[in-house]
């Protein structure tokens, strides 16, 4: 029998940045996948299912603090545990 803990429910909005108010550390104890417009994406930094958008880095562009410049893409968003 497997005694693995059940993962918490995925929130409507989630960010991988620990400084964000939408960061939930308990979710990242498990592997999370994002499907955007039917294809799985590996570069999603933040998502919102109800509003239908994801934030992804814009190539290798960085701001003056060294953080990647993010762009918002709109479409159908699905989050799942792998």
C-alpha positions, -999 to 999 in steps of 0.1 A, spaced: 0 0 0 11 35 -8 12 60 21 20 89 -1 3 121 10 -24 133 -13 -15 166 -30 -34 197 -21 -60 211 -46 -44 233 -72 -53 270 -67 -69 291 -94 -38 313 -95 -3 301 -88 32 316 -91 66 300 -88 81 332 -74 83 329 -36 79 366 -31 45 366 -48 13 364 -27 1 337 -51 30 313 -42 18 281 -24 48 261 -12 27 230 -4 18 226 -41 54 226 -52 62 196 -31 45 177 -60 53 181 -97 28 205 -114 21 205 -152 5 233 -172 -14 227 -205 -20 260 -224 -43 259 -255 -39 221 -256 -1 218 -255 20 213 -224 43 242 -215 75 239 -194 83 277 -191 52 290 -172 61 313 -143 25 321 -132 -10 312 -143 -46 320 -137 -73 295 -147 -104 316 -143 -90 346 -162 -73 323 -188 -37 336 -190 -1 325 -183 31 345 -178 61 333 -196 96 347 -201 101 368 -232 132 350 -246 165 359 -229 155 395 -222 161 406 -186 152 438 -167 178 460 -150 176 438 -118 184 407 -138 149 392 -137 134 378 -169 109 401 -187 76 384 -186 48 384 -212 11 374 -206 -5 350 -231 -42 345 -231 -60 312 -238 -73 280 -223 -53 270 -192 -53 237 -174 -32 228 -144 -26 192 -133 -3 170 -111 20 147 -130 
